[in-house]
């Protein structure tokens, strides 16, 4: 499998992973995004847009822990560095983020897409 195919396979896995992510907390990632509480960061992880309460902190930590595990698995399976997978995932998640939801690009504050 060439590098392009590996990256495409990694993106497909990341997309599936992102769709299925919800935290065991009462609020899901989708609800938190819709309410402007969290957003997608260019790092490949989510973050709290403003001062988070304990539920949002737990949601962010849970989702990011699972993303990190998945990025490490994808990197290992495709002989890539984890930071390369994180950056690619960050780019893809920001591209996939609907208009009106929060994103954070490198060196910038949170902004609505």
C-alpha positions in Angstrom: 0.0 0.0 0.0 1.5 3.3 -1.0 1.6 6.4 1.1 -1.4 8.0 -0.6 -3.5 4.9 0.0 -2.4 4.7 3.6 -3.4 8.3 4.2 -6.7 7.8 2.5 -7.3 4.7 4.6 -6.4 6.7 7.7 -8.8 9.5 6.8 -11.6 6.9 6.3 -10.9 5.5 9.8 -10.7 8.9 11.3 -14.1 9.9 9.8 -15.7 6.8 11.1 -14.2 7.4 14.5 -15.3 11.0 14.6 -18.9 10.1 13.7 -19.2 7.5 16.4 -17.6 9.5 19.2 -19.8 10.4 22.1 -18.9 10.6 25.7 -20.5 8.7 28.5 -21.4 12.1 30.0 -25.0 13.4 29.7 -24.0 15.7 26.8 -22.7 14.3 23.5 -20.0 15.8 21.4 -22.6 16.8 18.8 -24.7 18.6 21.4 -21.7 20.4 22.8 -20.6 21.5 19.3 -24.2 22.6 18.4 -24.3 24.7 21.6 -20.9 26.3 20.8 -19.2 24.8 23.9 -16.5 22.9 22.0 -14.9 23.1 18.7 -12.4 21.4 16.4 -8.8 22.3 16.7 -6.2 22.1 13.9 -4.2 19.8 16.2 -6.7 17.0 15.5 -8.3 17.3 18.9 -11.3 19.2 20.3 -11.2 22.0 22.8 -13.5 24.0 25.0 -14.4 27.3 23.4 -14.9 29.1 26.7 -14.5 28.3 30.4 -15.8 24.8 30.6 -17.7 23.2 33.4 -16.8 19.8 34.7 -19.1 18.0 32.2 -17.4 19.7 29.2 -13.9 19.1 30.6 -14.7 15.4 31.0 -16.2 15.3 27.5 -13.2 16.9 25.9 -10.8 14.7 27.8 -12.7 11.5 26.9 -12.9 12.3 23.2 -9.3 13.5 23.0 -8.1 10.3 24.8 -9.9 8.1 22.3 -8.7 10.2 19.4 -5.1 10.0 20.6 -5.4 6.2 20.9 -6.9 6.0 17.4 -4.2 8.3 15.9 -1.5 6.1 17.5 -3.1 3.0 16.1 -3.3 4.5 12.6 0.2 5.8 12.7 1.5 2.4 13.8 -0.5 0.5 11.2 0.7 2.8 8.4 4.3 3.4 9.5 3.6 7.1 10.1 4.5 9.5 12.9 1.6 10.3 15.2 2.0 14.0 14.8 1.5 13.6 11.0 -1.8 11.7 11.6 -2.9 14.4 14.1 -2.2 17.2 11.6 -4.0 15.3 8.8 -7.0 14.6 11.1 -7.1 18.2 12.2 -7.2 19.5 8.6 -9.9 17.0 7.7 -12.1 17.6 10.8 -11.9 21.4 10.2 -12.9 20.8 6.5 -15.8 18.7 7.7 -17.0 21.1 10.3 -20.2 22.7 9.3 -20.6 26.5 8.9 -21.4 28.2 12.1 -19.5 25.7 14.3 -16.3 26.6 16.1 -12.8 25.9 14.8 -9.3 27.0 15.9 -6.6 27.3 13.3 -2.9 27.4 14.3 -2.0 30.6 16.1 -5.6 31.9 16.2 -8.4 32.1 18.7 -11.7 30.2 18.4 -13.8 31.4 15.5 -17.0 30.3 13.8 -16.4 28.7 10.5 
